[in-house]
């Protein structure tokens, strides 16, 4: 059995694409999740590893060999799963405790590693992901700003609005109005 760590897997479709590609390349996937795949094969020879790596890159993914990058990708996947793949945060999330618990490591060392490699703090990354989710919810115009604020775990609409303006340069209302002209949203894996 071999564990693979794969960068830029951010949604259920990514999981399906990676799993399908593993099968096409003759591997036997046991488990595929955000940023992670487990295959039945005990090891990858250099040729199969290069083939897999090249195919994943063609699809916008990256096979991670560096243990530091694996940790960072796990941290990002915790955030993405929680913000983009759950219905409601609606409570204040203690991100440091959540990440430390899920990764079974000291948060301060994880946070330092994240900052040194990504160039932003882990907290800034969380805020940017929340703002990207807010942009998505504003774009589809199904919820009002109060509902979006609650759904994303903000203490108030004003708190969401001030972070939104700081990150995007627009108020949420301005963003909602500009969506007709193709307001800028980012793919989740490019937020950071």
N, C-alpha and C positions, 0 to 999 in steps of 0.2 A: 504494500500500500504506500502511495506517495501523496504528499500534500503539496498543492500548488497555490501560490498566492498571486492574485491577478488584479492589477490596478485598473481603475475606471469602470468597474462593475457597479452600477448604481440603481438598477431597477430589475423587475422580474423578467423583462425582455432580454436584458444582458445575461441573466442566468440561463435562459433558454438558448441563446446564441452560443454561449460558451459550452454548454452541455452538448449541443448539437455538433459543434466543431470538434470536441473531444471524440465523440463517436465516429465522425467522419474520418478522423485521423487514426482510428483503430484503437483508441483507448477505451477503458471501461470505467466510466464515472460512477462512483458510489454515492457521492454527495456533491452538490454544487450550490453555493450560496454567494451572497454579495462578497466579492473579493477573495473567494476561496473555492477550491475544488479538491476533492479527494478522489484519486483514481486507484483502481485495483492493482495496477502494475507496481512492482516493488521499486523500480528506479527508471530513470530516463537516460538513455545513452545520449551522447553529444548530438548525434544526428537528429534523433526524435525531439530533443529539447529545442534545437535550432528550428526545426520544422514547426513545432507548436508555437514557439516564440514569434516566428515570422508571421504565421497565420493570425495569431491574436493581434499583432500590431496592425495588420491589414484591416482588422475589424475595429480598431480603436482601443484595444486593450494592451496591457503590458504585463508580461510575466516577471514577477519580482523575485530576485535572488537575495537581495540585501535584507538582513533581518531588521534593520532600522526602518526601511521603507515598508516592510510588512506591518510593523507596529503602527506606523502612521496611517497606513491604509485601513487597518482595523479600527483605529480611532475615527477616521472619516466615515467608515461604514456604520458605526454605531450612531453617529449623528444623522446620517442620511436615512437610515432605517427609522429612527425615532421621529424625525421631522417630516420626511416625505412619504413614509409608508405606514403611518398610523393615523387614525382618523382625527384624534385630538390630543394635544399635549395638555391643554387646559389647566395644568398645574405648573407651578414653577419647578423646573427640572434642575436638580443639582448635578450639573454635567461632570464636575470633577469626581464626585462619588460614583456616578453611573459608569464612567469610563474606568475608573480604578477597580470597581467591582467586576465589571464584565471582562476586564483584561487581567485581573489578578496581579496588578502591579501598582507601585506607588505613583500617585498622580503627578507629583512635582517633577519626577524624572521623565514621565511621559510628556508632560507639558513642555519641559525644556527641550526635549528631542523634537517635538512638533514645531516649536518656534524656530529652532536652529535650522531645520530642513525646509520648512514651508515659508519662512520669512514673515509670518504673522502668528499671533498667539492662537491657541486653541479656542479661546473665548471669541476672538474675532471671526474665526472660521464658523463657529456655531451661529453667531449673529448673521453672517453673510448667507448661510444656508436658510435661516429663518426668513430673512428678507427675500430670498429667491422664492421660497414657498409663498410668502405674502404676495409677491408679484404674480405668481401663477394663479392664486385665488382671486386677486384683483382683475386679472386678465379675463377670467371666465365670468366675472360679474354675478356669481351666484350667492355670495355672502356680503353683508355690509362690513364696514371697517371694525365695528364693535365685535361682530362674530369672528372675524379673522383674528383680531387681537386675542380674544378668548381662546380660540382654537390653537393658536401658537404659543399660548402660555404667557402672554404679556400681562403685566399688572394693570395696564390701562391703554386706551387708544393713543393717548399722548406719548407714551413710551414707545410704542410701535412706530408712530408717526415720526418721532425725532430720530430714531435709528434708521428708518426708511429714508428720510431726507439726507442724513449723513452719508449713507452708503450709495444712494442712487442720484442724489442731487435734485430729486423731485419729491413732492409730497405724495402720499398714496392717491389722493384725489387727482393730482396732475397726471400721475402714471395711468390711472384708470381712463382718463380722458384721452391720453396719447396712444392708447392701445390700437385705435383705429389706424394710426399711422405707423404701425409696426413697432410698438414700444419694445425696448431691448430686454429680452430675457436671456439667461445663460443656461446652457446645459448643466446639470447638477455636477458633473465631474469636472467642470471648468470653474466652479465657484471656489474662490480662495484667494 
